[in-house]
Amino acid sequence: MARPKVRIEQNARVIGSLGPMPETVVKSAGRTIRILELFDELQRDATVVEIAEALGYPQSSCAALLRSLKLIGYLHYIPDRRSYIPTTRVSVLGNWVNRDVFGEGRLSLILRALGEATGETIMLAAQNGLLSQYIHVQQAPGPDAIHLMMGTTRPLIRSGTGYAILTRFKESEITRIVLRSNAERPEAEPPVSVADVLAAVEDVRRSGYAYVGRSVITRGGAVLAMPLPLLPHSPPLAIAICGHSRSMNARKEELVALLDEHISRLPEV
């Protein structure tokens, strides 16, 4: 039986947020997916009030979405607790996608084993447009650990997971990504040099990993990331370890070996 995820304590340091949805996303569709992602994070039942507060949704809209998910069989309502919990339909949805890697919880087991071996937070990141998005987070235990929200995004051209993912692209494709990212960056953010990004990605290709010893985005944290083999019908993926800079810097060689060992357990596709 799968062990429950580490529950985030109230005084824990939480890094990252889901951020606003793109304007082109249908609001009800985006909110529905984020509700299901929140349940994956909690791994327990939750009330309307708790879900609305966690996601910043109007309570009335949130209640309507939860009732709709119950009516079509994806949520179960617990009357005495006035709470909702996902049904088995959620757990089997999409389990056929890349079954060789994700089937029978293989990747989840590897991520969990990596978390136990390192004692740090583990992320599975996927390319989402110009961003690297954490689609699965295995939280490290303890209130002092760095906790990352599933769904958090980082720019491909400014992050460890981004550099790892960019190794799966040709130089011309990386150049286009840098130019687009610079064109769409916030005004207060300086542009990034194409040459610098190409050099960083080439370093990752040579060493096999991306390492940011003192992250500007995750302040006080460090990130070690490695790309996964390309999968059919899937965006490029990377697995990363995130922890406090001092600890990660002291254990860098050990963590690189552990990450490489666990990724090697994935079946060939």
Buried (B, 14 or more C-beta within 10 A) or exposed (E): EEEEBBEBEEEBBBBBEBEEBEEEEEEEEBBBEBBBBBBBBBBEBBBBEBBBEBBEBEEEEBBBBBEEBBEEEBBBBEEEEEBBBBBEEBEEEEEEEBEEBBEEEBBBBBBBBBBEBBBBBBBBBBBBBBBBBBBBBBBBEEEEBBBBBBBBBBBBBBBBBBBBBBBBBEEEEBBEBBBBBBEEBEEEEEEBEBEEBBEBBBBBBEEBBBBBBBBEBBEEBBBBBBBBEEBEEBBBBBBBBBBBBEBBBEBBEEBBEBBEEBBEEBEEE
